[in-house]
Amino acid sequence: MKAISDFLVRHIRFWVLGSLSLGLAPFFPEPHIWGKIQWIAGGAVGMAPIDWFDTVLHGTPWLLLVLSLIFKLKNQST
């Protein structure tokens, strides 16, 4: 687990870049991940498997960024 947390923290710039590019693309009329989150929050009615895959694809950089920030803060407190 230590190796994973070190890897995530060491590459935090990459996760920021991924979140701001792939995580938000396409940007207009609204960020794609935001539309997917709203769709899921509305009950995910009509979501096909490709929509779930798309959600994972656009959400992964955000998840890795959040995890790296958590590990970084945890390492600073110890």
C-alpha positions in Angstrom: 0.0 0.0 0.0 2.9 2.3 0.7 4.2 1.9 -2.8 0.8 2.9 -4.3 0.5 6.0 -2.1 4.0 7.1 -2.9 3.3 6.6 -6.6 0.1 8.6 -6.4 1.7 11.5 -4.4 4.8 11.6 -6.7 2.7 12.0 -9.8 0.2 14.5 -8.4 0.9 16.9 -11.3 -0.1 14.3 -13.8 -3.4 13.7 -12.0 -4.1 17.5 -12.0 -3.4 17.7 -15.7 -5.6 14.6 -16.4 -8.4 15.9 -14.3 -8.4 19.3 -16.0 -8.1 17.8 -19.5 -9.6 14.3 -19.8 -11.7 14.7 -16.7 -13.5 17.8 -18.0 -13.5 17.3 -21.7 -15.5 18.2 -23.7 -15.8 21.5 -21.9 -18.9 23.0 -23.6 -21.8 23.3 -23.0 -20.9 21.7 -19.6 -18.0 19.4 -18.5 -18.8 15.9 -19.6 -18.2 14.3 -16.1 -20.6 16.8 -14.6 -23.4 15.7 -17.0 -22.7 12.1 -16.2 -22.8 12.8 -12.4 -26.2 14.5 -12.9 -27.5 11.7 -15.0 -26.5 9.1 -12.3 -27.9 11.3 -9.5 -31.2 11.5 -11.5 -31.5 7.7 -11.4 -29.3 6.7 -14.4 -32.4 6.0 -16.4 -31.4 5.0 -19.9 -27.6 4.7 -19.3 -26.1 2.1 -21.5 -22.9 0.2 -20.7 -20.9 2.7 -22.9 -22.2 5.5 -20.7 -20.9 3.8 -17.6 -17.5 3.2 -19.2 -17.4 6.8 -20.2 -18.1 7.8 -16.6 -15.3 5.7 -15.4 -13.0 7.0 -18.1 -13.7 10.7 -17.3 -13.9 10.1 -13.5 -10.6 8.1 -13.0 -8.3 11.2 -13.1 -10.5 12.9 -10.5 -10.4 9.8 -8.3 -6.6 9.5 -8.6 -6.2 13.2 -7.8 -8.4 13.0 -4.7 -6.6 9.9 -3.5 -3.2 11.5 -4.0 -4.2 14.6 -2.1 -5.5 12.4 0.8 -2.2 10.5 0.9 -0.2 13.7 0.7 -2.1 15.2 3.6 -1.8 12.0 5.6 2.0 11.9 5.0 2.4 15.5 6.1 0.5 14.9 9.3 2.8 12.1 10.4 
